[in-house]
Amino acid sequence: MKPNPESKLSLLGSVSLGTGVMIGAGIFVLMGQIAELVGKAFPLAFLAGAMVVSFSAYSYVKFSNAYPSSGGVAMFMRKAYGPGTMAGTFSLLMYVSMVIAESLVARTFGSYTLRLFNVENTAVMVPALGVLLIAVAYIVNISGNKTIERTANITAVIKIAGIAILAIAGLAVAGFPSVGELGRTDSATVAGGNFNFVAALALSILAFKGFTTITNQGADIIDPHRNLGRSIILSILICTIIYTVLAFSVASSLSVEEVITAKDYALAAAAQPVFGESGLLFTVLLAIVATVSGLIASVFSASRMLAMLSDMKQLPKLYSGFKNPALVVTVGLAITLTLLFDLTRIASIGAIFYLIMDIAIHWGLFRYLLKETGATPVVPVIAIALDIIILGTFLILKYKTDPLVIIVSLIGFVAILVAQRLFMITHTDSTGRMHMEMEMQMGKPMAAEKATEMPDDMDMPQ
Protein backbone atom coordinates (compact mmCIF):
# COMPACT_ATOMS: atom_id res chain seq x y z
CA MET A 1 0.00 0.00 0.00
CA LYS A 2 1.45 3.36 -1.08
CA PRO A 3 1.70 6.22 1.40
CA ASN A 4 -0.95 8.88 0.91
CA PRO A 5 0.75 11.82 -0.91
CA GLU A 6 -1.54 14.22 0.95
CA SER A 7 0.10 13.19 4.23
CA LYS A 8 3.59 14.05 2.95
CA LEU A 9 5.58 17.24 3.37
CA SER A 10 5.56 19.78 0.55
CA LEU A 11 8.70 21.63 -0.53
CA LEU A 12 7.46 24.63 1.46
CA GLY A 13 6.89 22.43 4.51
CA SER A 14 10.37 20.95 4.17
CA VAL A 15 11.99 24.38 3.92
CA SER A 16 9.94 25.53 6.91
CA LEU A 17 11.22 22.59 8.97
CA GLY A 18 14.80 23.16 7.81
CA THR A 19 14.83 26.87 8.58
CA GLY A 20 12.96 26.10 11.80
CA VAL A 21 15.86 24.00 13.06
CA MET A 22 18.49 26.47 11.86
CA ILE A 23 16.89 29.64 13.21
CA GLY A 24 15.70 27.90 16.36
CA ALA A 25 18.83 28.62 18.40
CA GLY A 26 21.75 29.56 16.18
CA ILE A 27 21.15 33.25 15.70
CA PHE A 28 19.58 33.75 19.15
CA VAL A 29 22.44 32.42 21.26
CA LEU A 30 25.55 31.85 19.14
CA MET A 31 25.96 35.50 18.19
CA GLY A 32 27.19 36.38 21.66
CA GLN A 33 29.56 33.41 21.81
CA ILE A 34 31.05 34.31 18.42
CA ALA A 35 31.40 37.97 19.42
CA GLU A 36 33.33 36.82 22.49
CA LEU A 37 35.96 35.38 20.14
CA VAL A 38 36.12 37.88 17.27
CA GLY A 39 34.76 41.18 18.60
CA LYS A 40 32.93 43.46 16.16
CA ALA A 41 33.81 41.13 13.29
CA PHE A 42 31.11 38.65 14.31
CA PRO A 43 28.85 39.54 11.32
CA LEU A 44 31.73 38.58 9.03
CA ALA A 45 32.06 35.28 10.89
CA PHE A 46 28.48 34.42 9.94
CA LEU A 47 29.20 35.29 6.31
CA ALA A 48 32.36 33.18 6.31
CA GLY A 49 30.47 30.32 7.96
CA ALA A 50 27.85 30.48 5.21
CA MET A 51 30.59 30.17 2.58
CA VAL A 52 32.01 27.08 4.29
CA VAL A 53 28.54 25.56 4.62
CA SER A 54 27.88 26.14 0.90
CA PHE A 55 30.77 23.78 0.07
CA SER A 56 29.60 21.33 2.71
CA ALA A 57 25.99 21.32 1.48
CA TYR A 58 27.08 20.06 -1.94
CA SER A 59 27.72 16.55 -0.61
CA TYR A 60 24.37 16.41 1.18
CA VAL A 61 22.50 17.57 -1.92
CA LYS A 62 24.18 14.92 -4.06
CA PHE A 63 23.52 12.19 -1.50
CA SER A 64 19.91 13.31 -0.99
CA ASN A 65 19.12 13.35 -4.69
CA ALA A 66 20.59 9.87 -5.13
CA TYR A 67 19.48 8.13 -1.91
CA PRO A 68 16.49 9.85 -0.28
CA SER A 69 15.28 8.19 2.92
CA SER A 70 14.18 8.95 6.45
CA GLY A 71 17.63 7.75 7.54
CA GLY A 72 19.32 10.75 5.91
CA VAL A 73 22.95 10.81 6.98
CA ALA A 74 22.69 7.24 8.31
CA MET A 75 21.73 6.01 4.85
CA PHE A 76 24.48 8.10 3.24
CA MET A 77 27.08 6.58 5.56
CA ARG A 78 25.85 3.08 4.83
CA LYS A 79 25.99 3.68 1.09
CA ALA A 80 29.52 5.07 1.34
CA TYR A 81 31.14 2.76 3.91
CA GLY A 82 28.87 -0.29 3.86
CA PRO A 83 27.05 -1.55 6.95
CA GLY A 84 29.16 -1.91 10.05
CA THR A 85 31.19 -0.04 12.63
CA MET A 86 32.29 2.95 10.53
CA ALA A 87 28.84 3.75 9.18
CA GLY A 88 27.24 3.30 12.58
CA THR A 89 29.81 5.40 14.45
CA PHE A 90 29.63 8.42 12.16
CA SER A 91 25.85 8.16 11.89
CA LEU A 92 25.54 8.18 15.66
CA LEU A 93 27.84 11.21 15.84
CA MET A 94 25.36 12.99 13.61
CA TYR A 95 22.43 11.81 15.70
CA VAL A 96 24.09 12.91 18.94
CA SER A 97 24.95 16.31 17.45
CA MET A 98 21.27 16.70 16.53
CA VAL A 99 20.21 15.87 20.09
CA ILE A 100 22.84 18.30 21.40
CA ALA A 101 21.31 20.95 19.14
CA GLU A 102 17.94 20.20 20.70
CA SER A 103 19.31 20.83 24.19
CA LEU A 104 20.89 24.05 22.89
CA VAL A 105 17.51 25.17 21.59
CA ALA A 106 15.80 24.17 24.85
CA ARG A 107 18.18 26.16 27.04
CA THR A 108 17.97 29.12 24.67
CA PHE A 109 14.21 29.04 25.20
CA GLY A 110 14.76 29.15 28.96
CA SER A 111 17.28 31.99 28.78
CA TYR A 112 15.04 34.23 26.70
CA THR A 113 11.82 33.42 28.54
CA LEU A 114 13.33 34.43 31.89
CA ARG A 115 14.09 37.91 30.45
CA LEU A 116 10.35 38.59 30.74
CA PHE A 117 10.34 38.08 34.50
CA ASN A 118 13.80 39.30 35.59
CA VAL A 119 14.40 35.94 37.25
CA GLU A 120 17.89 35.59 38.72
CA ASN A 121 17.80 31.84 39.48
CA THR A 122 18.78 30.91 35.94
CA ALA A 123 20.81 27.86 37.01
CA VAL A 124 17.58 26.06 37.92
CA MET A 125 14.93 27.76 35.82
CA VAL A 126 16.71 27.69 32.45
CA PRO A 127 17.01 23.88 32.30
CA ALA A 128 13.54 23.50 33.86
CA LEU A 129 11.95 25.59 31.10
CA GLY A 130 14.06 23.73 28.54
CA VAL A 131 12.68 20.39 29.72
CA LEU A 132 9.16 21.80 29.49
CA LEU A 133 9.73 22.81 25.87
CA ILE A 134 11.08 19.35 25.00
CA ALA A 135 7.90 17.84 26.44
CA VAL A 136 5.80 20.13 24.21
CA ALA A 137 7.87 19.10 21.18
CA TYR A 138 7.18 15.45 22.00
CA ILE A 139 3.43 16.04 22.12
CA VAL A 140 3.43 17.82 18.74
CA ASN A 141 5.58 15.11 17.13
CA ILE A 142 3.27 12.26 18.12
CA SER A 143 0.41 14.18 16.47
CA GLY A 144 1.62 13.41 12.91
CA ASN A 145 3.33 14.99 9.89
CA LYS A 146 0.54 17.41 8.99
CA THR A 147 0.46 18.91 12.48
CA ILE A 148 4.24 19.32 12.33
CA GLU A 149 4.10 20.92 8.88
CA ARG A 150 1.32 23.35 9.83
CA THR A 151 3.23 24.35 12.96
CA ALA A 152 6.45 24.80 10.97
CA ASN A 153 4.79 26.89 8.25
CA ILE A 154 3.12 29.29 10.69
CA THR A 155 6.17 29.73 12.93
CA ALA A 156 8.54 30.10 9.97
CA VAL A 157 6.56 33.10 8.70
CA ILE A 158 6.50 34.63 12.19
CA LYS A 159 10.23 34.13 12.70
CA ILE A 160 11.34 35.45 9.33
CA ALA A 161 9.03 38.47 9.50
CA GLY A 162 9.96 39.22 13.11
CA ILE A 163 13.69 38.95 12.55
CA ALA A 164 13.42 41.07 9.41
CA ILE A 165 11.70 43.79 11.46
CA LEU A 166 14.46 43.64 14.10
CA ALA A 167 17.22 43.76 11.50
CA ILE A 168 15.80 46.51 9.29
CA ALA A 169 14.75 48.69 12.21
CA GLY A 170 18.13 48.26 13.86
CA LEU A 171 20.00 49.32 10.72
CA ALA A 172 17.58 52.22 10.15
CA VAL A 173 18.11 53.60 13.65
CA ALA A 174 21.82 52.85 14.24
CA GLY A 175 23.08 52.84 10.66
CA PHE A 176 25.31 50.31 8.92
CA PRO A 177 28.61 49.68 10.75
CA SER A 178 31.76 50.77 8.91
CA VAL A 179 34.24 48.22 7.59
CA GLY A 180 36.87 49.63 9.92
CA GLU A 181 34.57 49.23 12.90
CA LEU A 182 33.96 45.57 12.03
CA GLY A 183 37.69 44.90 12.14
CA ARG A 184 38.21 46.56 15.52
CA THR A 185 39.07 44.43 18.56
CA ASP A 186 37.37 45.54 21.77
CA SER A 187 38.92 45.25 25.21
CA ALA A 188 36.44 42.57 26.22
CA THR A 189 37.41 40.36 23.30
CA VAL A 190 39.91 37.57 23.70
CA ALA A 191 43.03 38.59 21.80
CA GLY A 192 43.47 35.96 19.14
CA GLY A 193 43.26 37.69 15.76
CA ASN A 194 42.84 35.41 12.76
CA PHE A 195 43.23 32.28 14.91
CA ASN A 196 40.12 33.17 16.92
CA PHE A 197 38.24 34.07 13.76
CA VAL A 198 38.89 30.63 12.24
CA ALA A 199 37.96 28.93 15.52
CA ALA A 200 34.73 30.94 15.67
CA LEU A 201 33.71 29.48 12.31
CA ALA A 202 33.02 26.20 14.13
CA LEU A 203 30.22 27.99 15.97
CA SER A 204 28.92 29.91 12.96
CA ILE A 205 28.74 26.62 11.04
CA LEU A 206 26.75 25.21 13.94
CA ALA A 207 24.20 27.96 13.34
CA PHE A 208 23.64 26.52 9.85
CA LYS A 209 23.92 22.79 10.56
CA GLY A 210 20.16 22.40 10.87
CA PHE A 211 20.04 22.00 7.10
CA THR A 212 21.28 18.43 7.55
CA THR A 213 18.00 17.50 9.25
CA ILE A 214 16.30 17.96 5.87
CA THR A 215 18.04 14.80 4.69
CA ASN A 216 15.90 12.82 7.14
CA GLN A 217 12.71 13.77 5.31
CA GLY A 218 13.21 11.37 2.38
CA ALA A 219 10.26 9.14 3.29
CA ASP A 220 8.07 12.09 4.31
CA ILE A 221 8.45 14.58 1.44
CA ILE A 222 6.82 14.76 -2.00
CA ASP A 223 9.23 13.95 -4.89
CA PRO A 224 12.28 13.45 -2.63
CA HIS A 225 14.81 12.99 -5.47
CA ARG A 226 14.26 16.63 -6.44
CA ASN A 227 12.83 18.39 -3.40
CA LEU A 228 15.38 17.34 -0.78
CA GLY A 229 18.24 19.07 -2.60
CA ARG A 230 16.10 22.12 -3.37
CA SER A 231 15.03 22.36 0.26
CA ILE A 232 18.64 22.26 1.48
CA ILE A 233 19.73 25.04 -0.89
CA LEU A 234 16.73 27.27 -0.15
CA SER A 235 17.05 26.84 3.63
CA ILE A 236 20.73 27.79 3.63
CA LEU A 237 20.08 30.80 1.38
CA ILE A 238 17.23 32.08 3.58
CA CYS A 239 19.24 31.68 6.78
CA THR A 240 22.36 33.29 5.30
CA ILE A 241 20.39 36.44 4.50
CA ILE A 242 18.65 36.47 7.89
CA TYR A 243 21.80 35.83 9.93
CA THR A 244 23.94 38.37 8.08
CA VAL A 245 21.47 41.26 8.12
CA LEU A 246 20.60 40.68 11.76
CA ALA A 247 24.25 40.38 12.82
CA PHE A 248 25.04 43.74 11.15
CA SER A 249 22.04 45.25 12.92
CA VAL A 250 23.22 44.02 16.33
CA ALA A 251 26.75 45.25 15.62
CA SER A 252 25.27 48.70 14.94
CA SER A 253 23.14 48.77 18.10
CA LEU A 254 25.48 47.37 20.75
CA SER A 255 29.15 47.47 21.64
CA VAL A 256 30.87 44.11 21.62
CA GLU A 257 31.12 44.27 25.44
CA GLU A 258 27.33 44.55 25.62
CA VAL A 259 26.85 41.65 23.20
CA ILE A 260 29.17 39.46 25.27
CA THR A 261 27.56 40.44 28.59
CA ALA A 262 24.16 39.42 27.23
CA LYS A 263 25.49 36.54 25.13
CA ASP A 264 22.71 34.10 26.09
CA TYR A 265 20.05 36.64 25.07
CA ALA A 266 21.97 39.04 22.79
CA LEU A 267 19.09 39.83 20.43
CA ALA A 268 16.85 40.89 23.30
CA ALA A 269 19.54 43.31 24.46
CA ALA A 270 20.02 44.65 20.93
CA ALA A 271 16.29 45.35 20.50
CA GLN A 272 16.06 47.68 23.51
CA PRO A 273 17.99 50.63 22.00
CA VAL A 274 15.74 50.44 18.93
CA PHE A 275 12.29 49.70 20.38
CA GLY A 276 12.73 50.54 24.06
CA GLU A 277 11.26 48.22 26.67
CA SER A 278 8.71 46.91 24.17
CA GLY A 279 11.66 45.63 22.13
CA LEU A 280 12.55 43.24 24.92
CA LEU A 281 9.04 41.79 24.92
CA PHE A 282 8.96 41.55 21.12
CA THR A 283 12.32 39.80 20.87
CA VAL A 284 11.65 37.38 23.71
CA LEU A 285 8.31 36.36 22.19
CA LEU A 286 10.02 35.95 18.82
CA ALA A 287 12.74 33.81 20.41
CA ILE A 288 10.10 31.66 22.09
CA VAL A 289 8.37 31.04 18.76
CA ALA A 290 11.70 30.31 17.07
CA THR A 291 12.93 27.89 19.71
CA VAL A 292 9.60 26.07 19.96
CA SER A 293 9.44 25.48 16.21
CA GLY A 294 13.15 24.68 16.05
CA LEU A 295 12.88 21.99 18.67
CA ILE A 296 9.77 20.45 17.10
CA ALA A 297 11.55 20.21 13.74
CA SER A 298 14.79 18.87 15.22
CA VAL A 299 13.04 16.17 17.26
CA PHE A 300 11.12 15.16 14.12
CA SER A 301 14.31 14.64 12.12
CA ALA A 302 16.49 13.10 14.85
CA SER A 303 13.89 10.52 15.87
CA ARG A 304 13.49 9.37 12.27
CA MET A 305 17.23 8.99 11.92
CA LEU A 306 17.39 6.86 15.08
CA ALA A 307 14.55 4.67 13.82
CA MET A 308 16.39 4.13 10.54
CA LEU A 309 19.59 3.17 12.38
CA SER A 310 17.61 0.53 14.25
CA ASP A 311 16.03 -0.72 11.00
CA MET A 312 19.53 -0.97 9.53
CA LYS A 313 20.64 -3.06 12.52
CA GLN A 314 23.27 -0.45 13.39
CA LEU A 315 21.55 -0.27 16.77
CA PRO A 316 19.67 -2.79 18.90
CA LYS A 317 15.98 -3.09 18.04
CA LEU A 318 14.11 -0.29 19.78
CA TYR A 319 11.66 -1.26 22.51
CA SER A 320 8.19 -1.47 20.94
CA GLY A 321 6.25 -0.92 24.19
CA PHE A 322 5.97 2.81 23.40
CA LYS A 323 4.36 4.56 20.49
CA ASN A 324 7.35 5.75 18.42
CA PRO A 325 10.19 4.51 20.69
CA ALA A 326 12.79 6.46 18.68
CA LEU A 327 10.98 9.66 19.61
CA VAL A 328 10.94 8.68 23.29
CA VAL A 329 14.70 7.95 23.29
CA THR A 330 15.49 11.19 21.46
CA VAL A 331 13.46 13.29 23.87
CA GLY A 332 14.98 11.50 26.87
CA LEU A 333 18.55 12.18 25.70
CA ALA A 334 17.75 15.82 24.94
CA ILE A 335 16.33 16.29 28.46
CA THR A 336 19.46 14.74 29.99
CA LEU A 337 21.82 17.05 28.09
CA THR A 338 19.66 20.07 28.87
CA LEU A 339 20.01 19.35 32.57
CA LEU A 340 23.76 18.64 32.51
CA PHE A 341 25.47 21.32 30.36
CA ASP A 342 25.36 25.08 29.88
CA LEU A 343 24.87 26.78 26.51
CA THR A 344 28.54 27.42 25.75
CA ARG A 345 29.63 23.82 26.33
CA ILE A 346 26.61 22.37 24.55
CA ALA A 347 27.44 24.46 21.48
CA SER A 348 31.13 23.50 21.57
CA ILE A 349 30.55 19.75 21.88
CA GLY A 350 27.91 19.90 19.16
CA ALA A 351 30.31 21.71 16.81
CA ILE A 352 33.07 19.13 17.36
CA PHE A 353 30.81 16.13 16.74
CA TYR A 354 29.26 17.75 13.69
CA LEU A 355 32.58 18.63 12.03
CA ILE A 356 33.93 15.09 12.52
CA MET A 357 30.79 13.63 10.96
CA ASP A 358 30.88 16.21 8.17
CA ILE A 359 34.40 15.18 7.19
CA ALA A 360 33.25 11.55 7.02
CA ILE A 361 30.36 12.50 4.70
CA HIS A 362 32.64 14.33 2.25
CA TRP A 363 35.26 11.58 2.30
CA GLY A 364 32.62 8.91 1.71
CA LEU A 365 31.32 10.80 -1.32
CA PHE A 366 34.80 11.52 -2.71
CA ARG A 367 36.29 8.07 -2.08
CA TYR A 368 33.39 5.77 -2.94
CA LEU A 369 30.38 7.38 -4.62
CA LEU A 370 31.42 10.08 -7.10
CA LYS A 371 30.19 8.10 -10.11
CA GLU A 372 26.92 6.96 -8.50
CA THR A 373 25.96 10.47 -7.40
CA GLY A 374 27.39 12.42 -10.34
CA ALA A 375 29.42 14.59 -7.98
CA THR A 376 32.42 16.73 -8.91
CA PRO A 377 35.47 15.63 -6.85
CA VAL A 378 36.97 19.06 -6.18
CA VAL A 379 34.04 20.32 -4.06
CA PRO A 380 34.13 17.62 -1.34
CA VAL A 381 37.94 17.92 -1.23
CA ILE A 382 37.64 21.66 -0.51
CA ALA A 383 34.96 20.93 2.09
CA ILE A 384 37.23 18.39 3.85
CA ALA A 385 40.15 20.84 3.92
CA LEU A 386 38.01 23.62 5.38
CA ASP A 387 36.52 21.31 8.02
CA ILE A 388 39.94 20.03 9.13
CA ILE A 389 41.37 23.55 9.45
CA ILE A 390 38.37 24.83 11.42
CA LEU A 391 38.10 21.76 13.66
CA GLY A 392 41.82 21.75 14.44
CA THR A 393 41.82 25.44 15.32
CA PHE A 394 38.71 25.10 17.48
CA LEU A 395 40.19 22.13 19.38
CA ILE A 396 43.37 24.09 20.11
CA LEU A 397 41.30 27.00 21.37
CA LYS A 398 39.20 24.77 23.65
CA TYR A 399 42.33 23.01 24.94
CA LYS A 400 43.58 26.41 26.10
CA THR A 401 40.29 27.80 27.45
CA ASP A 402 37.98 24.90 28.39
CA PRO A 403 39.62 21.45 28.18
CA LEU A 404 36.53 19.79 29.70
CA VAL A 405 34.83 20.23 26.31
CA ILE A 406 37.56 18.15 24.65
CA ILE A 407 37.47 15.53 27.41
CA VAL A 408 33.69 15.09 27.16
CA SER A 409 33.84 15.02 23.35
CA LEU A 410 36.62 12.40 23.38
CA ILE A 411 34.79 10.22 25.90
CA GLY A 412 31.60 10.50 23.84
CA PHE A 413 33.35 9.59 20.58
CA VAL A 414 35.18 6.61 22.10
CA ALA A 415 32.00 5.37 23.80
CA ILE A 416 30.09 5.47 20.50
CA LEU A 417 32.91 3.74 18.62
CA VAL A 418 33.34 0.95 21.20
CA ALA A 419 29.59 0.42 21.56
CA GLN A 420 29.19 0.17 17.80
CA ARG A 421 32.01 -2.33 17.45
CA LEU A 422 30.69 -4.52 20.27
CA PHE A 423 27.19 -4.45 18.78
CA MET A 424 28.49 -5.37 15.32
CA ILE A 425 30.10 -8.47 16.86
CA THR A 426 26.70 -9.67 18.06
CA HIS A 427 25.49 -10.26 14.51
CA THR A 428 28.71 -11.43 12.88
CA ASP A 429 28.66 -15.17 12.10
CA SER A 430 31.52 -17.65 12.30
CA THR A 431 32.59 -16.84 8.72
CA GLY A 432 33.03 -13.16 9.58
CA ARG A 433 29.93 -12.01 7.69
CA MET A 434 27.65 -9.41 9.23
CA HIS A 435 23.95 -10.02 8.75
CA MET A 436 22.71 -6.49 8.21
CA GLU A 437 19.57 -7.01 6.17
CA MET A 438 17.16 -4.10 6.54
CA GLU A 439 14.11 -4.74 8.71
CA MET A 440 11.21 -5.40 6.34
CA GLN A 441 7.59 -4.41 6.59
CA MET A 442 4.99 -5.21 3.95
CA GLY A 443 7.77 -6.16 1.55
CA LYS A 444 9.62 -2.82 1.74
CA PRO A 445 12.33 -1.42 3.98
CA MET A 446 10.81 0.48 6.89
CA ALA A 447 11.12 4.26 6.81
CA ALA A 448 12.80 4.22 3.41
CA GLU A 449 11.86 5.14 -0.10
CA LYS A 450 11.88 2.48 -2.77
CA ALA A 451 15.01 3.95 -4.30
CA THR A 452 16.95 3.31 -1.12
CA GLU A 453 16.26 -0.42 -0.77
CA MET A 454 19.40 -2.27 0.21
CA PRO A 455 20.49 -5.27 -1.86
CA ASP A 456 21.04 -8.63 -0.24
CA ASP A 457 24.77 -8.52 -0.92
CA MET A 458 25.19 -5.70 1.59
CA ASP A 459 26.01 -8.26 4.31
CA MET A 460 29.68 -7.43 4.29
CA PRO A 461 32.32 -7.64 7.02
CA GLN A 462 33.53 -4.39 8.54
N, C-alpha and C positions, 0 to 999 in steps of 0.2 A: 504493500500500500504506500503510495507516494505521499510525502508531506504536503499539507495544504499550503499553496503559495501565499494565501492571504495571511497565514500565521507567521510568515517570514519577514525579516527586516528589509526595508527598502534601502537604497543608497543613502537617502537623507537620514534614515534612522541609524544606519551604520556610522555615518559621519558625526551624528549627534552623540552617539556612544563614545566614539574615539575622542572627540574634542572634550566630552564630559570627563573622561579620565585624565586627559592632559591638563585641562584648566582647573580640575578639581583641587589641586594643592600646589602645583608647580609655581604659578605666578604669585600665589597668595603668601607663600612662606619662604620659597627659595631665594627671592629677590634680596631679602635681608642677609641671608647667609652668603650669597655671592658678593654683595657689597662689602661684607666684612673682609673679603679676600682681595678685591680689586678696586675698592673705592668708587669714585664717580664713574668709572669705566664699566659699571655693571650692565648698562644697556648694550654695550658692545659685546659683552660676554654672551648675552642672549642671542645676538645676531651671529656670533661665531659658532655658538652651539647649534643654531639652526643650519648652518652650512655643513657642519660635521654630520648632523642627523640626515641631511639630504643625501649624502653618500651612503650612509647606513641604510636608509629606507629602500635603496635600490634592491638590495638582496631580499628584503621582505616582500617587496612587490613581485619580484620574479618568482619566489617560492609560492606566494599566495596565488598567483595566476596559474601556476602549474599544479599545485597540490592543495586546493582549498579544503579545509576540514575544521571541525570544532577543536581539534588538537593544536592548530596553529603551529607555534614554534616546536612543540613536541613532535608533530608530524614531519616538520622540516628536518629536525635532527635525525629522525629515524630514516628518512629518505637519504640523507647525506652520509651518515655513519653506520647505518644498519641497526637493527635492534640490539640492545645490550647496554653495557655499563656506560660507555661514552654518551650515547644518545640520552640515556636516562639521567645522567649526572647534569648535563648542560640544560636539559629540559627542566629539571627540578630547580636549577639556579634561576631560570626564568620565572618559574612559578613562585618561588620564594621572593624574588624581587617584586613580583606583582602584589603579593601579600604585604610585603614591606611598604609598598606604595599605598596600600589600603590603610595601614596604620598611620602613615604620614598624613593622609587625607583626614583620618579620624581625629588626630590630635590638632590638626589645623582648624577643624571645625570647633573643637573645644577652646582653642586659643582666641579665636575671633568672637565666639559667642559670649565669652566672659567679659569682652570689652563693653558689652551692653550694661553690665551690672557692677563694674569696677570691683570685681572679686579678686582678692589677693591670694587666696589659697589655690593657686593654679596647679600645684604639685598633685593635688587630689582631684580637683574638679575637671582639669583638662582631660586626663585619661577617662574619667567617669563619663563625661559627655561624649568622648570618642567611642566608648563601648556602646552607649545609647544609639549613636548614629549607625554603628555596624549592625545592631539589632534591627533598625529600621530598614537597612539595605537588604537584610535577610528576608524580611517580610515581603518587600517589593519583588525580590527575585523569585520567590516561590509562587508569585502570582502569574507568571508567564511572560513570554516574549512581547506581546502587544502592550501589556502594562509597562514593561521596561522601556519600550520604544516611545510610547506616549510621554512617559516621564522625561526621557532623554530629550525629546523634541522640544517640549515646553521649557525645560530648564536651560537648554542650549541657547534658545532665543533670549531668555532673560539674562544669562551670563554675558553673551556677546554684546547685547545692547547696553547692559549696565557697565561693563568694562569700557566700552567705547565712549560712553558718557564721561566716565572718570578720566580717561586718557585725553579726550579732546578738550574737556573743561580745564584740566590741569595745564595743558599746553597753552590754552587761550589765556589763562590768568598769569601763569609764571613765565611763559615764553619757552622757546626751544633752547636747550643748553648749548653752549658753544663747544666746538671741537676741543679747544684748549681746556675747558672746564672738565670735559669727560676724561681727559688724560691726567688730571691732577690727582695726587695722592694725599688724602686727608690724614690728620694726626691719629685718628682712631683706626686707621687701616693698617693691617699687618704689612710691614715692608717686605715685599717679595717680588715686585716688578713683574716681568714677563712670566717668571716661574709660577707665581700665584695666579696669574691670568689663565695659564694653561691648566692648572689644577682646578680652577673654578669651572672650567668647561665640563668637568665631570658632573657638576651639579646642574649646569644649564641644560646638559643633555638629558638629565633626569627629568627636567620639566617637560621634555618632549616625548619621553619613552612610552607614554600612554598609547602612542600610535600602534605599538606592537600588539596591544589587546585586540585590535581589529582583526588580526590573523586568526583569532579564535572564533570568528563568526562564520566560518566556511559552511557549516551545516545549517546556519540560521539566517542567511542572507540570500536575496534573490540574485540569480546569475553570478555566483561567486567567482567564476574564472575572470570576469571583467570587473565586477564591482568592488572586490576586496582591494585590488591595486589602486583603483580610483579613490576609494575611501581613504586609504593611507595618504595619498598625495594631497587630497583636499584638506584632510585634518591637519597635516603638518603646515600647509600653506596658511590656513586660517589662524592657527596658533602662533605662527611666526609673526604675522601682522599684529595680532593682539598683544603678544609679549613685548615686542619691540616698541610699539607706540606707548604702551602703558609704562614701560621701564623709563623711557625718555621723559614721560610726564612726571613720574616720581622723582627722577633726578632733578627736574626743574623746581619741584615743590619743596623738597627736603634736602638738608645737608647729609652727607654720608654718615656722620655721627648719629643723626636722628634716625636714619634708616636702620642702622645697626642696633641702636637702642631698642627700637620697636620691631626687631627682625622677625618675630613670630606673628606680627600683625602689621606689617609695613604699609600695606595699602590703606588700612584704616587710618594710620597716622598721616599718610600723604593726602587723604581726602579732606582733612580738617582745615588746612589753609585755604582750600578752594571753596568748600561748601559750609564751613563752620561746623558746629556741633551736629547738624543734620547730616553732614558728610560721614561722620562716624557711624550713625545708624544705617545710612544707605549702604556703605561698604560692608559692614558686618552682615547685613541681610543678604547682600550679594554673595559674600563669602559662604554663608550658610547654604544658599541655593547651589553654589558651585561645588561645595564639598559633598553635599548630599547626593547630587547627581553623579559626581565623580566616583563616589564609593559604590553606588548602585551599579554603574557601568563596569567598574573594576572587578567587583565580586562576580558579576555575570561572566566575564571573560576568564577569570582565574579558575572558577569552579568548573567550567567546561574543559579547560586544559587539564585539570586534575582528573576529571572523569575519563578523558581520552588516554592519559597515561596509564590508568588502571585497565582500560580496554586493551591497551597495547601490551599488557603484562609487564610494564616497566615499574609497576607498583603492585603491592598486594591488592586483591579484590576488595573494593570498598564495602563496608558493612551495609547491608540492604535493609536494616531495620528502620532507617529514616527515609523520609521522602527527600530525594536528592542528597545522598550522603556526601558527595563532593562539595556541595554548598555548605553543609554543616562543618566539614573539616576546614574549609577555607575561612569561614567566619570565626571559628574557634582559634585558628592560628593568628588571624588579624587582631583579635581581642587580646591574645597573649602578648604580642609585640607592642600593642598600644599601651599596655600596662607596664611594660618593662623598660622602654627606651624613650628618650626625649627626641624632639624633632631633628636636632642637628645630627645625632648619631643614627637615627633611622634613615635620614637622607644619605648619609655617607655610606652605610652598609648597603643600601639599595643601589647606589651608584656603582660600587665595586662589583657586586654580583651581576648587575646588568651588563657592564662593560666586558666582563669575562665571557658571559653568554653571547654577547654581540660578536666578539672575535670568533667564537666557535661557529656562529651562523655564517659569517663571511668566508671563513676557511672551508666550511663544508660545501658552500656554493662553488668557490673557486677550485677546490681540489677534486670534487666528485661530480658536480651536476651542471657544469657550464653548458654542455650540449643539450641536456634534457630541458633546461629552462630557457635556453636562448640568451643567456647572460653574456655581457662583455667582461672579460677578465680584469681589465684595469680598474674598474670601479670598486669591486670588493677588495682588491689589493690596497687601494688608497684608504678604504674604510678601515682595514686591519691596521695599517700604519698609524692612522690618526688615533684609533682606540688604544693602541699600545703606548703611544706617547702620552696621552691624557691619563690613562690608568697608572702608568709608572710615576708620573709627576704627582698625581693625587695621593698615591700610596706613600711617597716620600714625605709629602706635606703632613699626612696623618700620623706617620711615624714620629715626626717632630712635635706635633701638637696634641694628638689624641691617640696614642698607640692602642688603646682598648678597642677602637674601631677595627684595627687590623687583626687583633687577637680574635675578636668575635667573628669576623669575616672568615679568618683562616679555620677556626673551629667549625664553623658552619659548612664551609666547602669540604673539609675533610670528612665530616660526618655524613654529608650527602654522598660523597664518593664511596666511602666504605659501606654505607647502607645499600647503595645500588649494587656494588660488587657482591655483597653477601646475598642479596635477593636474587641476583642473576644465577648464582650457584644453585639455588633451590629448584630451578627448572632447566638445569643442564644435565643431559643424560650421560651414560657411561661412555659414549662415543665423543663427548665434547660438544654436542649439538644443543643449542638452546631452542626450546619449543616456545616460540613467541607469536603463535597464530593470534590474530585479532579476535576478541570476543565477538560472537556473531549473534544477531537477532533478526529473525524473519529473513534470513538469507543474506543480510548485508551487514557490514561492519557498523557497530554502534557509533553514533555521534560523528559519522564521517560521510562525506559525499561519495557518490559512486566512483568518481575519478580518483579517489584516494584509496581504493581497496588495495590491500597488501597481498601480493602473490604468495603462494605456498612456499616458494623457495627462499623466503625471507628468514627461515630458521637457520641463522648462521651463528657460528661461535664468535664471541667478542673477547 
